[in-house]
Amino acid sequence: MRFLFYLTDKDCYDCRHRRKAGDRMTADPGTLFIQIRHCLLALAGFIAPALLVLLPVRYLTRIPSYVFRKLLHFVAFTCVSLMILAAKSWQAAALASVLVAVVLYPLLSVLENAAWFGKLLVEKSPGEIKRSFLLLFLMFAALISVSWGIFGQPHLAAAAILMWGTGDAAAALIGIPFGRHKVHLSLTDGKKSWEGSAAMLAVSFVSGMVILLAVQKMVFPKAVLTAAAGAFIGAATELFSPSEYDTVTVPAAIIAVLLVLSGL
């Protein structure tokens, strides 16, 4: 939490007014390059220690594949949220996310043929991992561009990504082993559970509150309303969205709610 305040109060102090007004200015190429490098180094600095912990856990324990996948997702979402808070401009944060997607896709295309890759990451279908990460980081770039680039709200982009990622992980980590009551509502696939949806709702709410209170500096009653509404809409959207589309529908729903309610 101290690190979160450090990013907000120190790194973002000079540009706070510009962010709230809407950062539509395009930095010169040299400055933008430095800012993108800053974002990539920050992202690497956040992710590397997490991987140093997760990889030995994967190989030295019998952790289920779905748990390891969701832990990786949790790391990616959390680290991107922190990168946004450390970024100097929306262009740099968005382009850094696009660059990660562009680099990861061909890299994973090569690695997926290795024998150890299948043991490390169990794919639901051939090529699923690389497509998942490609869409994931492109969606990060889209959220940053809309929330920060258009509406001047970088902290809401970080909040939406954190709510989406932690909530999705919680839904799987609780729903798969403990989900005994399946949801059989119209338009649902019958595979998701009430336990998983409740876990997503609760964890998304807490994640949203952390950003809205500690970083966005939103007053408590408004933060509760905004986080609760975003978490509820996100969980409901995930429940009714086909699994191949929820990477788009869930974050879009959450950021829409946050932007609308934060403007009230």
C-alpha positions in Angstrom: 0.0 0.0 0.0 2.9 2.4 0.7 4.1 1.7 -2.8 0.7 2.6 -4.2 0.8 6.0 -2.4 4.4 6.6 -3.6 3.3 6.2 -7.2 0.4 8.5 -6.8 1.9 11.3 -4.7 5.4 11.4 -6.1 5.4 10.2 -9.7 2.0 11.6 -10.7 2.0 14.9 -8.7 3.1 17.2 -11.6 0.6 15.7 -14.0 -2.5 15.2 -11.8 -4.3 18.3 -13.0 -3.6 17.4 -16.7 -4.9 13.8 -16.1 -8.1 15.0 -14.6 -8.7 17.5 -17.4 -8.0 14.8 -20.0 -4.6 14.0 -21.5 -5.2 14.4 -25.2 -1.7 15.8 -26.0 0.7 13.7 -28.0 4.2 13.6 -26.7 7.1 14.2 -29.0 8.7 10.9 -30.3 11.7 11.1 -28.1 9.8 11.7 -24.9 7.2 9.1 -25.8 10.0 6.5 -26.4 11.4 7.2 -22.9 7.9 7.0 -21.4 7.2 3.7 -23.1 10.6 2.3 -21.9 9.7 3.5 -18.4 6.4 1.6 -18.6 8.0 -1.6 -19.9 10.7 -1.5 -17.3 8.1 -0.9 -14.6 6.0 -3.8 -15.9 9.0 -6.1 -16.0 10.0 -5.0 -12.5 6.6 -6.0 -11.2 6.2 -9.3 -13.1 9.7 -10.7 -12.7 9.6 -11.2 -8.9 6.1 -12.8 -9.1 7.4 -15.3 -11.8 10.4 -16.1 -9.6 7.9 -17.3 -7.0 5.3 -18.9 -9.3 7.5 -21.0 -11.5 9.1 -23.0 -8.7 5.7 -23.5 -7.2 4.4 -24.9 -10.5 7.3 -27.4 -10.9 7.8 -28.3 -7.3 4.2 -28.8 -6.2 1.1 -30.5 -7.5 -0.8 -27.2 -7.9 -3.7 -27.7 -10.3 -3.3 -26.2 -13.8 -6.3 -24.0 -13.5 -4.9 -22.5 -10.3 -1.6 -21.7 -11.9 -3.3 -20.1 -14.9 -5.4 -17.9 -12.7 -2.4 -16.9 -10.6 -0.6 -15.9 -13.8 -3.7 -13.8 -14.8 -3.7 -12.3 -11.3 -0.1 -11.2 -11.7 -0.7 -9.8 -15.2 -3.7 -7.8 -14.2 -2.2 -6.5 -11.0 1.1 -5.5 -12.6 -0.6 -3.7 -15.5 -2.7 -1.8 -13.0 0.5 -0.7 -11.2 2.1 0.2 -14.6 -0.7 2.5 -15.3 -0.3 4.3 -12.0 3.4 4.7 -12.7 3.0 5.8 -16.4 3.6 9.4 -17.5 1.0 9.4 -20.3 -1.8 7.3 -21.7 -0.1 7.0 -25.0 3.0 5.4 -23.3 0.9 3.0 -21.2 -1.3 1.9 -24.1 1.6 1.5 -26.5 3.5 -0.5 -23.9 0.6 -2.9 -23.6 0.4 -3.2 -27.4 4.1 -3.9 -27.6 3.9 -6.7 -25.0 1.1 -8.2 -27.1 3.1 -8.0 -30.3 6.1 -9.6 -28.7 4.3 -12.2 -26.7 2.3 -13.7 -29.6 5.2 -14.8 -31.9 7.2 -15.8 -28.8 4.4 -18.0 -27.5 3.9 -19.4 -31.0 7.5 -20.7 -31.0 7.4 -21.9 -27.3 4.1 -23.8 -27.6 5.9 -26.5 -29.6 8.3 -27.3 -26.8 7.5 -30.3 -24.6 7.9 -28.3 -21.3 5.4 -25.7 -22.4 2.5 -28.1 -22.4 3.4 -29.1 -18.8 3.7 -25.5 -17.7 0.5 -24.2 -19.3 -2.2 -26.6 -20.2 -4.1 -25.2 -23.1 -7.9 -25.6 -23.5 -7.4 -25.7 -27.3 -4.4 -25.5 -29.7 -3.1 -21.9 -29.7 -5.4 -20.8 -26.9 -2.7 -19.4 -24.6 -1.2 -17.1 -27.2 -4.6 -15.9 -28.3 -5.6 -15.3 -24.7 -2.6 -13.1 -23.9 -2.8 -11.3 -27.2 -6.4 -10.3 -26.6 -5.7 -9.6 -22.9 -3.0 -7.0 -23.6 -4.9 -5.4 -26.5 -7.8 -5.0 -24.2 -5.6 -3.4 -21.6 -4.5 -0.9 -24.3 -8.1 -0.2 -25.2 -9.2 0.4 -21.6 -6.3 2.8 -21.1 -7.0 4.7 -24.3 -10.7 5.1 -23.5 -10.5 5.8 -19.7 -7.4 7.9 -19.7 -7.0 9.0 -23.3 -10.6 10.1 -23.8 -12.0 10.8 -20.4 -8.8 11.7 -18.5 -9.3 9.0 -15.8 -6.1 6.9 -15.5 -7.0 5.6 -12.0 -10.4 4.3 -13.3 -8.5 2.3 -16.0 -6.4 0.8 -13.2 -9.4 0.1 -11.1 -11.4 -1.6 -13.9 -8.4 -3.8 -14.8 -7.8 -4.8 -11.2 -11.5 -5.5 -10.6 -11.7 -7.6 -13.7 -8.6 -9.6 -13.2 -8.9 -10.4 -9.5 -12.6 -11.0 -9.8 -12.1 -13.4 -12.7 -9.4 -15.3 -10.8 -11.6 -15.5 -7.7 -14.5 -16.9 -9.7 -12.4 -19.8 -11.0 -10.5 -20.5 -7.8 -13.8 -20.7 -5.8 -16.2 -21.8 -8.4 -14.3 -24.8 -9.8 -13.6 -26.6 -6.5 -16.5 -25.4 -4.4 -19.2 -24.4 -7.0 -22.0 -26.9 -6.1 -24.9 -24.7 -7.2 -24.8 -24.2 -10.9 -26.5 -21.2 -12.5 -29.3 -22.3 -14.9 -30.7 -18.9 -15.9 -31.6 -18.1 -19.4 -28.6 -17.2 -21.6 -26.1 -18.9 -19.2 -24.2 -22.0 -20.2 -25.0 -23.9 -17.0 -21.3 -24.4 -16.2 -20.8 -21.4 -13.9 -21.8 -21.5 -10.3 -23.4 -19.1 -7.8 -20.4 -19.6 -5.5 -18.0 -18.5 -8.3 -20.1 -15.5 -9.1 -20.3 -14.4 -5.5 -16.5 -14.7 -5.1 -16.1 -12.5 -8.2 -18.5 -10.0 -6.9 -16.8 -9.8 -3.4 -13.2 -9.7 -4.7 -14.0 -7.2 -7.4 -15.6 -4.9 -4.9 -12.6 -5.0 -2.6 -10.2 -4.4 -5.4 -12.3 -1.4 -6.7 -12.4 0.1 -3.2 -8.6 -0.1 -2.8 -8.1 2.0 -6.0 -11.0 4.3 -5.6 -10.1 5.2 -2.0 -6.3 5.0 -1.9 -5.6 6.4 -5.4 -8.6 8.1 -6.8 -9.3 9.7 -3.4 -13.0 9.2 -3.9 -15.2 9.9 -0.8 -16.2 6.8 1.0 -20.0 6.6 0.2 -19.4 7.3 -3.5 -16.5 4.7 -3.6 -18.8 2.1 -2.0 -21.6 2.8 -4.6 -19.2 2.9 -7.5 -17.2 -0.2 -6.6 -20.4 -2.2 -5.7 -22.1 -1.3 -9.0 -19.0 -2.0 -11.1 -18.5 -5.3 -9.3 -22.1 -6.4 -9.7 -22.3 -5.5 -13.4 -18.9 -7.2 -14.0 -20.0 -10.4 -12.3 -23.4 -10.4 -14.1 -21.7 -9.8 -17.4 -19.2 -12.6 -16.8 -22.1 -14.9 -15.9 -24.1 -14.3 -19.1 -21.1 -13.9 -21.5 -19.8 -16.9 -23.5 -16.3 -17.7 -22.3 -14.8 -16.7 -25.7 -16.2 -13.2 -25.4 -15.8 -12.3 -21.7 -12.3 -10.9 -22.1 -14.1 -8.0 -24.0 -17.5 -7.8 -22.4 -16.5 -7.9 -18.7 -13.9 -5.0 -18.7 -16.1 -3.0 -21.1 -19.0 -3.2 -18.7 -16.9 -2.4 -15.6 -15.2 0.6 -17.1 -18.6 2.0 -18.4 -20.1 1.8 -14.9 -17.0 3.4 -13.2 -16.9 6.3 -15.7 -20.6 7.0 -15.4 -20.8 6.9 -11.6 -17.5 8.7 -11.1 -18.9 11.6 -13.0 -22.0 12.0 -10.8 
